[in-house]
């Protein structure tokens, strides 16, 4: 089996590729052989550099825009840069980054984890000048502590569910008929007796069992109570809530390669629909450490010009969410990667300190 293109690149080609990628990330302009020869620090003629660039183009690491004699990195070139050539900077401002992150997370007035998530996404955006995204923390162990019902107008009921003794979740449920406050109190008492202390997944299973096996032995109020509980917990604990928080989307408008109205519209539609972004974030949730999706690697055409750098964060040593930065493929990976990694660690620490 012959070596692939990556193995065939000698040190000179690797060095020139790294210089080209760094120059394009910095300037946003195709890189010509003359400037590459000058910036490389190597004693090479422009002709020699052109020969190396021709090889890199043949291997798929760079391409030549039609309007320029220079070359730009391809997704493959960025990937090779990130995986084998990247020398993460020891950021001079790393202490400032840590200080800002810690301060912003510590002064978050609301102890709700969602408030910390919002702060983390805003800080990621402001530090990187890209879009910051953080998933709402999942709670792998969710036990029902208590459920209460409050009557509203038009046969609606506010269901208040307390999970793990502290997480309050509200649902508005539409019922087939009007229930008095006393009926709702008795229904809540029945459900608390049946299900309090059980994991929500077990509650969902038991509700189905109750309806199918013992429906004949329950009175109408108990059956109605179980059906209401099925609406409250049946679709998971995140029903009606955002799965992730994103901040700084408008920062992406500053990059020429993303600035067309049609491209931005489709990109913002993807942020709103969430499905594609969530799929990538879910992949990161199952991975270990920083993950990087470059351009077409995401598998979604709308994200072809986008890179996503992510890292999971943990609560009680268990991964509960993912955060990251969304930007053009021409992003400063050497700066963004350590910031994302650091933010994930600090968000996990902030969440654990509020337990």
C-alpha positions as CSV (number, residue, x, y, z in Angstrom):
1,X,0.0,0.0,0.0
2,X,1.5,3.3,-1.1
3,X,1.8,6.3,1.2
4,X,-1.0,8.9,0.9
5,X,-0.3,12.5,0.0
6,X,0.2,13.5,3.6
7,X,3.0,11.1,4.0
8,X,4.6,12.2,0.8
9,X,5.0,15.8,1.9
10,X,8.5,16.6,2.9
11,X,9.4,19.1,5.6
12,X,9.8,21.9,3.1
13,X,6.3,21.3,1.7
14,X,4.8,21.1,5.2
15,X,6.5,24.3,6.2
16,X,5.2,26.2,3.2
17,X,1.7,24.8,3.7
18,X,1.7,26.0,7.3
19,X,3.0,29.5,6.3
20,X,0.3,29.7,3.5
21,X,-2.5,28.7,5.9
22,X,-1.4,31.1,8.6
23,X,-1.1,33.9,6.0
24,X,-4.5,33.3,4.6
25,X,-6.1,33.1,8.0
26,X,-4.5,36.4,8.9
27,X,-5.0,38.4,5.7
28,X,-7.9,36.7,4.0
29,X,-6.2,37.0,0.6
30,X,-4.9,34.4,-1.8
31,X,-1.1,33.9,-1.2
32,X,1.3,34.3,-4.1
33,X,4.6,32.5,-4.5
34,X,6.7,35.7,-4.0
35,X,5.1,36.6,-0.7
36,X,5.2,32.9,0.4
37,X,9.0,32.8,-0.4
38,X,9.5,35.9,1.6
39,X,7.4,34.9,4.6
40,X,8.7,31.3,4.8
41,X,12.1,32.3,6.1
42,X,13.6,29.7,3.7
43,X,16.1,30.6,1.0
44,X,13.9,29.5,-1.9
45,X,13.3,31.0,-5.3
46,X,9.8,31.9,-6.4
47,X,10.1,29.1,-9.0
48,X,10.8,26.5,-6.4
49,X,7.9,27.7,-4.3
50,X,5.6,27.5,-7.3
51,X,6.7,23.9,-7.9
52,X,5.9,23.0,-4.3
53,X,2.5,24.8,-4.6
54,X,1.7,22.9,-7.7
55,X,2.3,19.6,-5.8
56,X,0.2,20.8,-2.9
57,X,-2.6,21.7,-5.4
58,X,-2.4,18.3,-7.0
59,X,-2.7,16.6,-3.6
60,X,-5.8,18.8,-2.8
61,X,-4.3,20.9,0.0
62,X,-4.6,24.2,-1.8
63,X,-6.6,25.6,-4.7
64,X,-6.2,28.6,-7.1
65,X,-9.1,31.1,-7.3
66,X,-9.8,32.0,-10.9
67,X,-9.4,35.7,-10.2
68,X,-5.9,35.4,-8.6
69,X,-2.5,34.0,-9.2
70,X,-2.3,33.1,-5.5
71,X,-3.6,30.0,-3.7
72,X,-5.9,29.4,-0.8
73,X,-6.2,26.4,1.6
74,X,-8.9,23.8,0.9
75,X,-10.8,22.0,3.7
76,X,-8.2,19.3,3.4
77,X,-5.4,21.8,3.8
78,X,-7.0,23.2,6.9
79,X,-7.4,19.7,8.3
80,X,-3.8,18.8,7.7
81,X,-2.8,22.2,9.3
82,X,-4.9,21.5,12.4
83,X,-3.9,17.9,12.8
84,X,-0.2,18.0,12.0
85,X,1.2,21.5,11.6
86,X,-0.6,23.6,14.2
87,X,1.5,25.0,16.9
88,X,-0.9,26.3,19.5
89,X,0.3,29.7,20.7
90,X,1.0,30.2,24.3
91,X,-1.4,33.1,24.4
92,X,0.1,36.2,26.0
93,X,-3.5,37.0,27.1
94,X,-4.3,33.6,28.5
95,X,-4.4,35.0,32.1
96,X,-6.8,37.7,31.0
97,X,-9.0,35.1,29.3
98,X,-9.1,33.0,32.4
99,X,-9.8,36.0,34.6
100,X,-12.7,37.2,32.3
101,X,-14.3,33.8,32.1
102,X,-14.1,33.2,35.9
103,X,-15.4,36.7,36.7
104,X,-18.3,36.5,34.3
105,X,-19.3,33.0,35.5
106,X,-19.0,34.0,39.1
107,X,-21.1,37.1,38.9
108,X,-24.0,35.4,37.1
109,X,-26.8,36.3,39.5
110,X,-29.1,33.4,38.6
111,X,-27.9,30.1,39.9
112,X,-29.8,28.3,37.2
113,X,-27.4,26.4,35.0
114,X,-29.1,28.0,31.9
115,X,-27.8,31.4,33.1
116,X,-24.3,30.1,33.2
117,X,-24.7,28.6,29.7
118,X,-25.9,32.0,28.4
119,X,-22.9,33.7,30.0
120,X,-20.5,31.1,28.6
121,X,-21.8,31.6,25.0
122,X,-21.5,35.4,25.3
123,X,-18.0,35.2,26.6
124,X,-16.9,32.8,23.9
125,X,-18.3,35.2,21.3
126,X,-16.8,38.3,22.8
127,X,-13.3,36.7,23.2
128,X,-13.1,35.1,19.7
129,X,-15.3,37.6,17.8
130,X,-17.1,34.6,16.3
131,X,-20.4,32.9,17.3
132,X,-20.4,31.1,20.6
133,X,-22.7,28.1,21.2
134,X,-23.4,26.1,24.3
135,X,-25.9,23.3,24.8
136,X,-28.2,23.3,27.8
137,X,-26.7,20.9,30.4
138,X,-28.3,17.5,30.3
139,X,-29.1,15.8,33.6
140,X,-28.4,12.1,33.2
141,X,-30.0,11.4,36.6
142,X,-33.4,13.1,36.9
143,X,-35.6,12.0,39.7
144,X,-39.1,13.4,40.2
145,X,-39.4,15.1,43.6
146,X,-42.8,16.6,43.4
147,X,-45.5,17.7,41.0
148,X,-48.3,20.2,41.5
149,X,-51.1,21.6,39.3
150,X,-52.6,25.1,39.2
151,X,-55.8,25.8,37.2
152,X,-55.7,28.3,34.4
153,X,-58.4,29.6,32.0
154,X,-59.9,27.6,29.1
155,X,-59.3,24.1,30.5
156,X,-55.6,24.8,30.8
157,X,-53.4,23.7,33.8
158,X,-50.0,24.8,34.9
159,X,-48.0,21.8,35.9
160,X,-45.1,22.5,38.2
161,X,-42.5,19.7,38.4
162,X,-39.6,19.6,40.8
163,X,-36.7,17.4,39.6
164,X,-33.7,16.4,41.7
165,X,-35.1,18.4,44.6
166,X,-34.1,21.8,43.1
167,X,-34.8,22.0,39.3
168,X,-38.2,23.5,38.8
169,X,-39.8,22.9,35.4
170,X,-43.1,24.3,34.3
171,X,-45.5,23.0,31.6
172,X,-48.9,24.3,30.4
173,X,-51.2,21.4,29.7
174,X,-54.5,21.6,27.7
175,X,-57.2,19.3,29.2
176,X,-60.5,18.0,27.8
177,X,-62.6,19.5,30.6
178,X,-62.3,21.9,33.5
179,X,-60.8,20.6,36.7
180,X,-61.4,22.3,40.1
181,X,-58.4,23.3,42.3
182,X,-59.4,20.5,44.7
183,X,-59.5,17.9,41.9
184,X,-56.1,19.0,40.7
185,X,-54.8,18.8,44.3
186,X,-56.0,15.2,44.7
187,X,-54.5,14.3,41.3
188,X,-51.2,15.7,42.3
189,X,-51.3,13.8,45.6
190,X,-52.0,10.6,43.7
191,X,-49.1,11.1,41.3
192,X,-46.7,12.1,44.1
193,X,-47.6,8.9,46.0
194,X,-47.1,6.8,42.8
195,X,-44.0,8.3,41.3
196,X,-42.1,10.6,43.6
197,X,-38.4,9.6,43.9
198,X,-38.4,7.7,40.7
199,X,-36.2,8.6,37.7
200,X,-38.1,10.4,34.9
201,X,-37.4,7.6,32.5
202,X,-38.9,5.1,34.9
203,X,-41.9,7.4,35.5
204,X,-42.5,7.4,31.7
205,X,-42.4,3.6,31.6
206,X,-44.6,3.3,34.7
207,X,-47.2,5.7,33.3
208,X,-47.7,3.6,30.2
209,X,-47.9,0.5,32.4
210,X,-50.5,2.1,34.6
211,X,-52.7,3.1,31.7
212,X,-52.5,-0.3,30.0
213,X,-52.6,-2.7,32.9
214,X,-54.6,-1.1,35.7
215,X,-56.7,1.4,33.9
216,X,-59.9,-0.5,34.8
217,X,-59.2,-0.4,38.5
218,X,-58.5,3.3,38.7
219,X,-61.2,5.9,39.0
220,X,-61.6,8.6,36.4
221,X,-59.6,11.2,38.3
222,X,-56.7,8.9,38.7
223,X,-56.7,8.0,35.0
224,X,-56.9,11.7,34.1
225,X,-54.0,12.4,36.4
226,X,-51.9,9.8,34.8
227,X,-52.7,11.1,31.3
228,X,-51.8,14.6,32.4
229,X,-48.5,13.3,33.8
230,X,-47.9,11.6,30.5
231,X,-48.1,15.0,28.8
232,X,-45.8,16.6,31.3
233,X,-43.0,14.1,31.3
234,X,-43.7,12.0,28.2
235,X,-41.6,14.1,25.8
236,X,-38.6,14.6,27.9
237,X,-37.5,17.3,30.3
238,X,-36.5,19.8,27.6
239,X,-39.9,20.1,25.9
240,X,-40.5,23.6,24.7
241,X,-37.0,24.9,25.8
242,X,-34.0,25.7,23.6
243,X,-31.5,22.9,23.3
244,X,-28.6,25.3,23.0
245,X,-27.8,29.0,23.4
246,X,-26.0,30.9,20.7
247,X,-24.5,34.4,20.8
248,X,-22.6,36.6,18.4
249,X,-24.1,35.3,15.1
250,X,-23.8,38.8,13.6
251,X,-20.0,38.6,14.0
252,X,-20.1,36.2,11.1
253,X,-21.3,39.1,8.8
254,X,-17.8,40.7,9.1
255,X,-16.2,37.9,7.1
256,X,-16.2,38.5,3.3
257,X,-16.6,34.8,2.5
258,X,-19.8,34.7,4.5
259,X,-21.2,38.1,3.8
260,X,-23.6,37.4,0.9
261,X,-27.2,38.0,1.9
262,X,-28.3,34.6,0.6
263,X,-25.5,32.7,2.4
264,X,-26.2,34.5,5.7
265,X,-29.9,33.9,5.4
266,X,-29.4,30.2,4.9
267,X,-26.9,30.1,7.7
268,X,-29.1,31.9,10.2
269,X,-32.0,29.6,9.2
270,X,-29.8,26.7,10.1
271,X,-29.1,28.3,13.5
272,X,-32.9,28.7,14.0
273,X,-33.8,25.2,12.9
274,X,-31.0,23.8,15.1
275,X,-31.2,20.3,13.8
276,X,-27.9,20.2,11.8
277,X,-26.0,22.1,14.5
278,X,-27.4,19.8,17.2
279,X,-26.3,16.7,15.3
280,X,-22.7,18.0,15.2
281,X,-22.9,18.9,18.9
282,X,-24.2,15.5,19.8
283,X,-21.2,13.9,18.0
284,X,-19.0,16.1,20.2
285,X,-20.9,15.0,23.3
286,X,-19.9,11.5,22.7
287,X,-16.3,12.4,21.9
288,X,-13.3,13.0,24.1
289,X,-11.7,16.5,24.1
290,X,-11.7,19.2,21.5
291,X,-13.4,18.3,18.2
292,X,-13.1,20.3,15.0
293,X,-15.4,20.1,12.0
294,X,-14.0,22.0,8.9
295,X,-16.2,23.0,6.0
296,X,-17.6,20.0,4.2
297,X,-16.6,17.6,6.9
298,X,-19.9,18.5,8.7
299,X,-21.8,16.7,6.0
300,X,-24.3,19.7,5.7
301,X,-24.1,21.8,2.6
302,X,-25.2,25.0,4.4
303,X,-22.1,24.6,6.6
304,X,-19.6,24.2,3.8
305,X,-17.9,27.5,4.5
306,X,-18.1,27.1,8.3
307,X,-15.9,25.5,10.9
308,X,-17.1,24.4,14.3
309,X,-14.6,23.9,17.2
310,X,-16.2,22.2,20.2
311,X,-15.4,20.7,23.6
312,X,-17.6,18.8,26.1
313,X,-18.1,20.0,29.7
314,X,-18.8,17.9,32.7
315,X,-20.8,17.9,35.9
316,X,-19.8,15.5,38.7
317,X,-17.3,13.9,36.3
318,X,-20.1,13.1,33.8
319,X,-20.3,14.9,30.4
320,X,-23.6,16.9,30.3
321,X,-23.1,19.3,27.5
322,X,-20.9,20.8,24.7
323,X,-19.8,24.3,23.9
324,X,-18.0,25.7,20.9
325,X,-17.3,28.4,18.5
326,X,-18.8,28.7,15.0
327,X,-16.9,30.7,12.4
328,X,-15.5,30.7,8.8
329,X,-13.0,28.0,7.8
330,X,-10.6,30.9,7.8
331,X,-10.5,31.1,11.6
332,X,-7.5,31.5,13.9
333,X,-7.5,27.8,15.1
334,X,-4.4,28.3,17.2
335,X,-6.2,30.8,19.3
336,X,-9.7,29.4,19.2
337,X,-8.9,25.8,20.2
338,X,-7.3,26.6,23.6
339,X,-10.1,29.2,24.4
340,X,-12.8,26.6,23.7
341,X,-11.0,23.9,25.7
342,X,-10.4,26.4,28.6
343,X,-14.1,27.6,28.6
344,X,-15.4,24.1,28.8
345,X,-13.3,23.4,31.9
346,X,-14.3,26.6,33.6
347,X,-18.0,26.1,32.8
348,X,-17.8,22.7,34.3
349,X,-16.1,24.1,37.4
350,X,-18.8,26.8,37.8
351,X,-21.6,24.3,37.5
352,X,-20.1,22.0,40.1
353,X,-19.5,24.8,42.5
354,X,-23.2,25.6,42.4
355,X,-24.3,22.1,43.4
